[in-house]
């Protein structure tokens, strides 16, 4: 099985048009709705990742309803800053 970072790279569509973390949010034309907590935020996939990771920062509240395995995957793909 490939390493987690290798899986991150493999799961991003060609030219990074559709990041795999969009599956955790509904895209709303310049905004997104978290599929775990239902909150709506402005921004794109970097903010989806910040919200879903449990990592403070990114100028966005973290989601308290994201399962830990998803938080770990987001953190591994986005550099793993401090929670």
matplotlib code that plots the C-alpha trace (Angstrom):
import matplotlib.pyplot as plt

x = [0.0, 1.4, 2.3, -0.3, 1.5, 1.7, -2.0, -2.6, -0.8, -2.5, -6.0, -5.8, -7.2, -5.1, -3.8, -5.3, -8.7, -10.6, -9.0, -10.1, -11.2, -14.1, -15.9, -16.3, -17.9, -20.6, -19.2, -21.5, -20.0, -17.3, -18.4, -18.6, -20.9, -19.2, -20.9, -20.2, -21.4, -23.5, -21.8, -21.2, -17.9, -16.4, -13.4, -12.1, -10.3, -7.5, -10.2, -12.1, -8.8, -8.3, -11.9, -11.7, -8.3, -8.8, -5.7, -6.2, -5.4, -6.4, -8.7, -11.6, -13.2, -12.3, -15.1, -15.7, -17.8, -15.1, -14.0, -10.5, -9.3, -10.3, -8.6, -5.5, -5.6, -6.2, -3.3, -1.0, -1.8, -1.5, 1.8, 0.6, 0.7, 0.1, -3.5]
y = [0.0, 3.5, 5.9, 8.4, 11.3, 9.2, 8.4, 12.2, 12.9, 10.0, 11.1, 14.6, 14.7, 15.7, 19.3, 19.6, 20.6, 18.6, 18.0, 14.9, 16.9, 18.5, 15.2, 16.6, 19.8, 21.0, 23.6, 26.6, 29.0, 30.7, 29.2, 25.7, 23.9, 21.4, 18.0, 17.3, 20.4, 22.1, 25.5, 27.6, 29.5, 31.6, 30.1, 27.1, 23.8, 25.4, 26.6, 23.2, 21.6, 24.1, 23.7, 19.8, 19.3, 20.5, 22.7, 26.2, 28.9, 29.5, 32.3, 29.8, 27.9, 24.2, 21.6, 19.6, 16.9, 15.6, 12.0, 11.7, 9.6, 12.4, 15.0, 12.9, 12.6, 16.3, 17.1, 14.7, 16.3, 19.9, 19.9, 18.9, 22.2, 22.2, 21.6]
z = [0.0, -0.9, 1.9, 3.0, 1.3, -1.9, -1.7, -1.3, -4.5, -6.3, -5.3, -6.7, -10.3, -13.2, -12.9, -9.5, -10.9, -8.4, -5.0, -3.2, -0.2, -2.0, -1.2, 2.3, 1.2, -1.1, -3.6, -3.7, -6.3, -4.3, -1.0, 0.4, 2.9, 5.2, 4.9, 8.6, 10.4, 7.7, 8.1, 5.0, 4.4, 1.6, -0.2, -1.9, -1.1, 1.1, 3.4, 3.2, 4.3, 7.1, 8.4, 8.1, 9.6, 13.2, 12.7, 13.9, 11.4, 7.8, 9.1, 9.5, 12.4, 12.6, 12.4, 15.5, 13.7, 11.3, 12.0, 13.3, 10.3, 7.9, 10.1, 10.0, 6.2, 5.7, 8.1, 6.3, 2.9, 4.0, 5.9, 9.4, 11.3, 15.0, 16.3]

ax = plt.figure().add_subplot(projection="3d")
ax.plot(x, y, z, "-o")
ax.set_aspect("equal")
plt.show()
